């Protein structure tokens, strides 16, 4: 084990996979000498050269479509979208092409491509650079969506994403790049589609990832002072989600809260709540509760703390559902 920041983990994992497989290459805006908007790809172009670290124009629709074509032809591109919000500009390539090619080809065509993208608020980046896009993108059969939370999960899930023969949207929270954690050495992988039971508990289940997991962990410390026992689940893979783990926990605790940063309406919380209720209706002591972002765009300035869940609002939801 070694302790690294999430940014360092992504960088090291990309280098390991590029060394392991010559078909893996990177593509994106300013990812070479500038190392991308958040410095994640620092030093990789010096190690692997311009043929495998490809600088692109500011044209997400074009270079994402090119990468999909190269994946079908046998390469394994890892495309960096500077901000996850720009999935909107590459929607056709990601959803209408990459996610559908395996199906439309009768399973004969593979699309081994990873779209890396920095999502989330917290940096006062404004309306077009602060969105969590999980809710936008999960209505796309054939697309895998991954949202890691810890340094170890970033390594294990990114390796699995790059090795997958299906398209993966790999979402990184921009406010967590500096977060450090213990990372297993060697060829460490985590299966896609498998949630992590972070902490066992008996009174209530909380499902949360990325920055919302961090806030939830802080909330749990507060409610434990009241004798409330919380089970925390990190979904890790947003789509397809691990309904078996969700259901097992819901049946044990009888109460479920889903926490997510993106807006309440159309968010993953509604989908998770429906899936859990369909299988656990008789086991639930209370309806599944959602704690989510407000149905409003993220403006500049100091509005962010008033829009998104906080440790305090999560703790309040926990106390409300167990009373």
Sine and cosine of phi, psi and omega as CSV:
sin_phi,cos_phi,sin_psi,cos_psi,sin_omega,cos_omega
0.00,0.00,0.58,-0.82,0.10,-1.00
-0.64,-0.77,0.46,-0.89,-0.03,-1.00
-0.99,-0.15,0.83,-0.55,-0.04,-1.00
-0.63,-0.77,0.37,-0.93,0.15,-0.99
-0.98,0.22,0.35,-0.94,0.02,-1.00
-0.87,0.50,-0.64,0.77,0.05,-1.00
-0.86,0.51,-0.70,0.71,0.02,-1.00
-0.90,0.43,-0.61,0.79,0.00,-1.00
-0.90,0.43,-0.72,0.70,0.01,-1.00
-0.87,0.49,-0.72,0.69,-0.01,-1.00
-0.85,0.52,-0.76,0.65,-0.03,-1.00
-0.90,0.43,-0.62,0.78,-0.01,-1.00
-0.92,0.38,-0.65,0.76,0.06,-1.00
-0.87,0.50,-0.69,0.72,0.01,-1.00
-0.90,0.44,-0.67,0.75,0.01,-1.00
-0.89,0.46,-0.69,0.72,-0.03,-1.00
-0.95,0.31,-0.55,0.84,0.06,-1.00
-0.94,0.35,-0.54,0.84,0.07,-1.00
-0.95,0.31,-0.64,0.77,-0.04,-1.00
-0.94,0.35,-0.61,0.79,-0.13,-0.99
-0.71,-0.70,0.91,-0.42,-0.04,-1.00
-0.92,0.38,-0.24,0.97,0.01,-1.00
-0.99,0.13,-0.18,0.98,0.05,-1.00
-0.98,0.17,0.79,-0.61,0.08,-1.00
-0.59,-0.80,0.29,-0.96,-0.03,-1.00
-0.94,-0.33,0.51,-0.86,0.03,-1.00
-0.54,-0.84,0.67,-0.74,0.05,-1.00
0.26,-0.97,0.05,-1.00,-0.05,-1.00
-0.99,0.16,0.84,-0.55,0.10,-1.00
0.88,0.48,0.44,0.90,-0.07,-1.00
-0.99,0.10,-0.10,1.00,-0.02,-1.00
-1.00,0.08,-0.97,-0.26,-0.08,-1.00
-0.90,0.44,-0.50,0.86,0.03,-1.00
-1.00,0.09,-0.20,0.98,0.08,-1.00
0.90,0.44,0.41,0.91,0.02,-1.00
0.99,0.17,0.16,-0.99,-0.07,-1.00
-0.88,0.48,-0.51,0.86,-0.06,-1.00
-0.91,-0.42,0.22,0.98,0.10,-0.99
0.95,0.30,0.29,0.96,-0.11,-0.99
-0.94,0.34,-0.54,0.84,-0.09,-1.00
-0.99,-0.13,0.41,0.91,-0.03,-1.00
-0.83,0.55,0.79,-0.61,0.10,-0.99
0.99,0.11,-0.12,0.99,-0.09,-1.00
-0.96,0.27,-0.59,0.81,0.00,-1.00
-0.92,0.39,-0.54,0.84,0.05,-1.00
-0.92,0.40,-0.52,0.85,-0.03,-1.00
-0.99,0.13,-0.61,0.79,-0.16,-0.99
-0.91,-0.43,-0.19,0.98,0.08,-1.00
1.00,0.08,0.19,-0.98,-0.10,-1.00
-0.95,0.32,-0.32,0.95,0.01,-1.00
-0.96,0.27,-0.37,0.93,-0.02,-1.00
-0.90,-0.44,-0.02,1.00,0.15,-0.99
-0.76,-0.64,1.00,-0.05,-0.22,-0.98
-0.99,-0.15,0.89,-0.46,0.09,-1.00
-0.97,0.23,0.70,-0.72,-0.05,-1.00
-0.88,-0.47,0.33,-0.94,0.19,-0.98
-0.93,0.37,0.16,-0.99,0.09,-1.00
-0.98,0.18,0.99,0.16,-0.12,-0.99
-0.40,-0.92,0.95,0.31,-0.09,-1.00
-0.85,0.53,-0.64,0.77,-0.01,-1.00
-0.86,0.50,-0.63,0.78,-0.04,-1.00
-0.97,0.24,-0.80,0.60,-0.12,-0.99
-0.96,0.26,-0.43,0.90,0.10,-1.00
-0.93,0.36,-0.62,0.79,0.06,-1.00
-0.91,0.42,-0.65,0.76,0.06,-1.00
-0.87,0.50,-0.67,0.75,-0.02,-1.00
-0.92,0.40,-0.62,0.78,0.05,-1.00
-0.87,0.49,-0.69,0.72,0.04,-1.00
-0.87,0.49,-0.65,0.76,-0.01,-1.00
-0.94,0.34,-0.52,0.85,0.05,-1.00
-0.91,0.40,-0.69,0.72,0.04,-1.00
-0.89,0.46,-0.52,0.85,-0.01,-1.00
-0.99,0.15,-0.07,1.00,0.11,-0.99
0.87,-0.50,-0.14,0.99,0.06,-1.00
-0.99,0.12,0.16,-0.99,0.02,-1.00
-0.80,-0.60,0.98,0.22,-0.04,-1.00
-0.96,0.29,0.60,-0.80,0.18,-0.98
-0.89,-0.45,0.95,-0.31,-0.12,-0.99
-0.99,-0.15,0.79,-0.61,0.08,-1.00
-0.99,-0.14,0.87,-0.50,0.18,-0.98
-1.00,-0.08,0.85,-0.53,-0.14,-0.99
-0.79,0.61,-0.68,0.73,0.11,-0.99
-0.74,-0.67,0.61,-0.79,-0.01,-1.00
-0.88,0.48,-0.43,0.90,0.05,-1.00
-0.82,0.57,-0.46,0.89,-0.06,-1.00
-0.98,0.21,0.01,1.00,0.21,-0.98
-0.85,0.53,-0.47,0.88,0.03,-1.00
-0.89,0.46,-0.55,0.83,0.01,-1.00
-0.98,0.21,-0.41,0.91,-0.03,-1.00
-0.95,-0.32,0.32,0.95,-0.10,-0.99
-0.84,0.55,-0.68,0.73,-0.04,-1.00
-0.88,0.48,-0.71,0.71,-0.02,-1.00
-0.92,0.40,-0.65,0.76,-0.08,-1.00
-0.98,0.20,-0.78,0.63,-0.15,-0.99
-1.00,-0.02,-0.71,0.71,-0.10,-1.00
-0.99,0.11,-0.33,0.94,0.01,-1.00
-0.91,-0.41,-0.93,0.36,-0.10,-0.99
-0.82,0.57,-0.71,0.70,-0.08,-1.00
-0.96,0.29,-0.27,0.96,-0.11,-0.99
-0.94,-0.33,-0.25,0.97,-0.13,-0.99
-0.90,0.44,-0.67,0.74,0.00,-1.00
-0.85,0.52,-0.68,0.74,-0.02,-1.00
-0.93,0.37,-0.76,0.65,-0.10,-0.99
-0.93,0.36,-0.36,0.93,0.03,-1.00
-1.00,0.00,0.09,1.00,-0.03,-1.00
0.93,0.36,0.43,0.90,0.02,-1.00
1.00,0.07,0.03,1.00,-0.06,-1.00
-0.99,0.12,-0.45,0.89,-0.03,-1.00
-0.99,-0.12,0.67,-0.74,0.09,-1.00
-0.97,-0.24,0.51,-0.86,0.02,-1.00
-0.75,-0.67,0.95,0.31,-0.06,-1.00
-0.99,0.16,0.99,0.16,-0.07,-1.00
-0.74,-0.67,0.60,-0.80,0.09,-1.00
-0.87,-0.50,0.79,-0.61,0.13,-0.99
-0.97,-0.24,0.95,-0.30,0.07,-1.00
-1.00,0.05,0.67,-0.74,-0.03,-1.00
-0.43,-0.90,0.67,-0.74,0.03,-1.00
-1.00,0.02,0.87,-0.50,-0.04,-1.00
-0.88,-0.47,0.15,-0.99,0.17,-0.99
0.99,-0.14,0.31,-0.95,0.01,-1.00
-0.99,-0.16,-0.09,-1.00,0.04,-1.00
0.87,-0.49,-0.28,0.96,-0.05,-1.00
-0.93,-0.38,0.15,0.99,-0.02,-1.00
0.84,0.55,0.72,0.69,0.00,-1.00
-1.00,0.03,-0.15,0.99,0.10,-0.99
1.00,0.00,-0.13,-0.99,-0.21,-0.98
-0.86,0.50,-0.66,0.75,-0.13,-0.99
-0.99,-0.14,0.13,0.99,-0.07,-1.00
-0.68,-0.73,0.31,0.95,-0.12,-0.99
-0.77,-0.64,0.18,0.98,-0.10,-1.00
-0.99,0.11,0.58,-0.82,0.31,-0.95
-1.00,-0.03,0.78,-0.63,-0.18,-0.98
-0.95,-0.31,0.15,0.99,-0.03,-1.00
-0.83,0.55,-0.71,0.71,0.00,-1.00
-0.91,0.42,-0.61,0.79,0.05,-1.00
-0.85,0.52,-0.72,0.69,-0.30,-0.95
-1.00,-0.09,-0.18,0.98,-0.13,-0.99
-0.97,0.23,-0.16,0.99,0.07,-1.00
-1.00,-0.01,0.77,0.64,-0.06,-1.00
-0.67,-0.75,1.00,0.07,0.03,-1.00
-0.82,0.58,0.70,-0.72,-0.02,-1.00
0.98,-0.18,-0.24,0.97,0.01,-1.00
-0.98,-0.21,0.74,-0.67,0.12,-0.99
-0.99,-0.13,0.73,-0.69,0.00,-1.00
-0.88,-0.47,0.83,-0.56,-0.06,-1.00
-0.87,-0.49,0.72,-0.70,0.03,-1.00
-0.72,-0.69,0.99,0.10,-0.05,-1.00
-0.95,0.32,0.34,-0.94,-0.01,-1.00
-0.86,-0.51,-0.55,0.83,-0.10,-1.00
-0.92,-0.40,0.31,-0.95,0.02,-1.00
-0.85,0.52,-0.68,0.74,0.01,-1.00
-0.90,0.44,-0.66,0.75,0.00,-1.00
-0.92,0.40,-0.58,0.81,0.05,-1.00
-0.87,0.50,-0.68,0.73,0.01,-1.00
-0.91,0.41,-0.81,0.59,-0.09,-1.00
-0.90,0.44,-0.63,0.78,-0.03,-1.00
-0.98,0.19,-0.56,0.83,0.03,-1.00
-0.93,0.38,-0.64,0.77,0.07,-1.00
-0.88,0.48,-0.71,0.71,0.01,-1.00
-0.91,0.42,-0.60,0.80,0.02,-1.00
-0.90,0.43,-0.72,0.70,-0.02,-1.00
-0.90,0.43,-0.54,0.84,-0.03,-1.00
-1.00,0.08,-0.17,0.99,0.01,-1.00
-0.94,0.35,0.55,-0.84,0.07,-1.00
-1.00,-0.02,0.13,0.99,0.01,-1.00
-0.85,-0.52,0.40,-0.92,-0.06,-1.00
-0.93,0.37,0.67,-0.75,-0.02,-1.00
-0.79,-0.61,0.77,-0.64,0.17,-0.98
-0.99,-0.12,0.93,-0.38,-0.12,-0.99
-0.96,-0.27,0.97,-0.25,-0.14,-0.99
-0.99,-0.12,0.79,-0.61,-0.03,-1.00
-0.90,-0.44,0.77,-0.63,0.00,-1.00
-0.98,0.20,0.84,-0.55,-0.13,-0.99
-0.90,0.43,-0.41,0.91,-0.01,-1.00
-1.00,0.06,0.05,1.00,-0.06,-1.00
-0.91,-0.42,0.06,1.00,-0.05,-1.00
-0.85,0.52,-0.52,0.85,-0.01,-1.00
-1.00,0.04,-0.08,1.00,-0.01,-1.00
-0.92,0.38,0.76,-0.65,-0.04,-1.00
-0.97,-0.25,0.46,-0.89,0.04,-1.00
-0.27,-0.96,0.24,-0.97,0.04,-1.00
-0.96,0.29,0.70,-0.71,-0.05,-1.00
-0.80,-0.60,0.80,-0.61,0.04,-1.00
-0.89,0.46,0.63,-0.78,0.08,-1.00
-0.98,0.19,0.23,-0.97,0.08,-1.00
0.99,0.16,-0.27,-0.96,-0.10,-0.99
-1.00,0.08,0.97,0.23,-0.10,-0.99
-1.00,-0.07,0.82,-0.57,0.02,-1.00
-0.77,-0.63,0.41,-0.91,0.09,-1.00
-0.80,-0.60,0.75,-0.66,-0.01,-1.00
-0.89,0.46,0.66,-0.75,0.12,-0.99
-0.94,0.34,0.60,-0.80,0.05,-1.00
1.00,0.01,0.13,0.99,-0.04,-1.00
-0.89,-0.46,0.86,-0.50,0.01,-1.00
-0.97,0.23,0.24,-0.97,0.02,-1.00
-0.88,-0.48,0.85,-0.53,0.13,-0.99
-0.99,0.14,0.99,-0.12,-0.12,-0.99
-0.94,0.34,-0.63,0.78,-0.07,-1.00
-0.52,-0.85,0.74,-0.67,0.03,-1.00
-0.99,0.13,0.51,-0.86,0.03,-1.00
-0.31,-0.95,0.12,-0.99,-0.12,-0.99
-0.85,-0.53,-0.37,0.93,-0.15,-0.99
-1.00,-0.09,-0.56,0.83,-0.07,-1.00
-0.40,-0.92,0.60,-0.80,0.09,-1.00
-0.98,-0.20,0.72,-0.69,0.12,-0.99
-0.86,-0.52,0.75,-0.67,0.06,-1.00
-0.94,-0.33,0.88,-0.47,-0.06,-1.00
-0.37,-0.93,0.51,-0.86,0.01,-1.00
-0.67,-0.75,0.22,-0.98,0.06,-1.00
0.79,0.61,-0.73,-0.69,-0.09,-1.00
-0.89,0.46,-0.51,0.86,0.03,-1.00
-0.93,0.36,-0.51,0.86,0.11,-0.99
-0.91,0.41,-0.67,0.74,0.03,-1.00
-0.86,0.52,-0.72,0.70,0.02,-1.00
-0.92,0.40,-0.61,0.79,0.01,-1.00
-0.91,0.42,-0.64,0.77,0.03,-1.00
-0.88,0.47,-0.61,0.80,0.07,-1.00
-0.92,0.39,-0.65,0.76,0.02,-1.00
-0.90,0.44,-0.63,0.77,-0.02,-1.00
-0.88,0.48,-0.65,0.76,0.03,-1.00
-0.86,0.51,-0.57,0.82,0.00,-1.00
-0.96,0.29,-0.73,0.69,-0.08,-1.00
-0.96,0.27,-0.39,0.92,0.07,-1.00
-0.89,0.45,-0.42,0.91,0.08,-1.00
-0.91,0.42,-0.39,0.92,0.04,-1.00
-1.00,-0.05,0.07,1.00,0.00,-1.00
0.99,0.12,0.27,0.96,0.01,-1.00
-1.00,0.03,0.78,-0.63,-0.03,-1.00
-0.98,-0.18,0.88,-0.47,-0.11,-0.99
-0.92,-0.39,0.72,-0.69,0.15,-0.99
-0.99,-0.17,0.83,-0.56,-0.04,-1.00
-0.95,-0.32,0.81,-0.59,0.03,-1.00
-0.87,-0.49,0.78,-0.62,0.13,-0.99
-0.98,-0.19,0.91,-0.41,-0.05,-1.00
-0.90,0.45,-0.51,0.86,-0.01,-1.00
0.88,0.48,-0.85,0.53,0.12,-0.99
-0.98,-0.20,0.89,-0.46,-0.03,-1.00
-0.97,0.25,-0.58,0.82,0.01,-1.00
-0.53,-0.85,0.84,-0.55,-0.11,0.99
-0.96,0.28,0.66,-0.75,-0.06,-1.00
-1.00,0.00,0.35,-0.94,-0.14,-0.99
-1.00,0.04,0.98,0.22,-0.07,-1.00
-0.89,0.45,-0.51,0.86,-0.01,-1.00
-0.88,0.48,-0.70,0.72,0.03,-1.00
-0.92,0.39,-0.65,0.76,0.03,-1.00
-0.86,0.50,-0.73,0.68,-0.07,-1.00
-0.92,0.40,-0.68,0.73,0.00,-1.00
-0.86,0.51,-0.67,0.75,0.00,-1.00
-0.94,0.33,-0.67,0.74,0.00,-1.00
-0.88,0.48,-0.64,0.77,0.02,-1.00
-0.93,0.38,-0.49,0.87,0.01,-1.00
-0.97,0.25,-0.72,0.70,-0.11,-0.99
-1.00,-0.06,-0.51,0.86,-0.02,-1.00
0.98,0.19,-0.03,1.00,0.01,-1.00
-0.65,-0.76,0.68,-0.73,-0.06,-1.00
-0.68,-0.73,0.70,-0.71,0.15,-0.99
-0.83,-0.56,0.75,-0.66,0.10,-1.00
-0.95,-0.32,0.81,-0.59,-0.02,-1.00
-0.91,-0.40,0.79,-0.61,0.10,-0.99
-0.54,-0.84,0.42,-0.91,-0.10,-1.00
-0.99,0.16,-0.58,0.81,-0.06,-1.00
-0.95,0.32,0.20,-0.98,-0.12,-0.99
-0.82,0.57,0.46,-0.89,-0.02,-1.00
-0.87,0.49,-0.74,0.67,-0.08,-1.00
-0.95,0.32,0.82,-0.57,0.00,-1.00
0.97,0.24,0.22,0.98,-0.03,-1.00
-1.00,0.07,0.10,-1.00,-0.02,-1.00
-0.91,0.40,-0.41,0.91,0.00,-1.00
-0.87,0.50,-0.64,0.77,0.03,-1.00
-0.90,0.43,-0.65,0.76,0.00,-1.00
-0.93,0.36,-0.71,0.71,0.02,-1.00
-0.89,0.45,-0.69,0.72,-0.02,-1.00
-0.87,0.49,-0.69,0.73,0.00,-1.00
-0.90,0.44,-0.72,0.70,-0.03,-1.00
-0.90,0.43,-0.65,0.76,0.01,-1.00
-0.93,0.38,-0.69,0.72,-0.03,-1.00
-0.90,0.44,-0.63,0.78,0.01,-1.00
-0.85,0.52,-0.57,0.82,-0.06,-1.00
-0.99,-0.17,-0.31,0.95,-0.15,-0.99
-0.80,-0.60,0.33,0.94,-0.13,-0.99
-0.80,0.60,-0.71,0.70,-0.05,-1.00
-0.95,0.31,-0.31,0.95,-0.04,-1.00
-1.00,-0.03,-0.28,0.96,-0.09,-1.00
-0.99,0.15,0.75,-0.66,0.06,-1.00
-1.00,0.08,-0.42,0.91,0.03,-1.00
-0.63,-0.77,0.41,-0.91,0.11,-0.99
-0.88,0.48,0.50,-0.87,0.06,-1.00
-0.88,0.48,0.75,-0.67,-0.04,-1.00
-0.97,-0.24,0.60,-0.80,0.07,-1.00
-0.91,-0.41,0.72,-0.69,0.13,-0.99
-0.86,-0.51,0.91,-0.41,-0.21,-0.98
-0.55,-0.84,0.07,-1.00,0.08,-1.00
-0.92,0.40,0.41,-0.91,0.05,-1.00
-0.95,0.32,0.42,-0.91,0.04,-1.00
-0.98,0.18,0.94,0.35,-0.05,-1.00
-0.45,-0.89,0.51,-0.86,0.07,-1.00
-0.95,0.32,0.41,-0.91,-0.09,-1.00
-1.00,-0.03,0.97,-0.25,-0.01,-1.00
-0.99,0.13,0.04,-1.00,0.06,-1.00
-0.98,0.20,0.15,-0.99,0.08,-1.00
1.00,0.07,-0.47,-0.88,-0.15,-0.99
-0.99,-0.15,0.51,0.86,-0.03,-1.00
-0.99,0.11,-0.36,0.93,-0.14,-0.99
-0.83,0.56,-0.69,0.72,0.00,-1.00
-0.88,0.47,-0.32,0.95,-0.01,-1.00
-1.00,-0.04,-0.12,0.99,-0.08,-1.00
-0.98,-0.22,-0.56,0.83,-0.18,-0.98
-0.94,-0.35,0.36,-0.93,0.07,-1.00
-0.85,0.52,0.51,-0.86,0.06,-1.00
-0.80,-0.60,0.17,-0.99,0.07,-1.00
-0.85,0.52,-0.61,0.79,-0.01,-1.00
-0.92,0.39,-0.69,0.73,-0.02,-1.00
-0.94,0.34,-0.55,0.84,0.06,-1.00
-0.93,0.36,-0.68,0.73,0.04,-1.00
-0.87,0.48,-0.64,0.77,0.03,-1.00
-0.90,0.44,-0.63,0.77,0.03,-1.00
-0.91,0.40,-0.62,0.79,0.02,-1.00
-0.90,0.44,-0.74,0.68,-0.02,-1.00
-0.89,0.45,-0.59,0.81,-0.01,-1.00
-0.93,0.37,-0.64,0.77,-0.10,-1.00
-0.98,0.21,-0.37,0.93,-0.01,-1.00
-0.99,-0.12,-0.13,0.99,-0.07,-1.00
-0.96,0.29,0.00,0.00,0.00,0.00
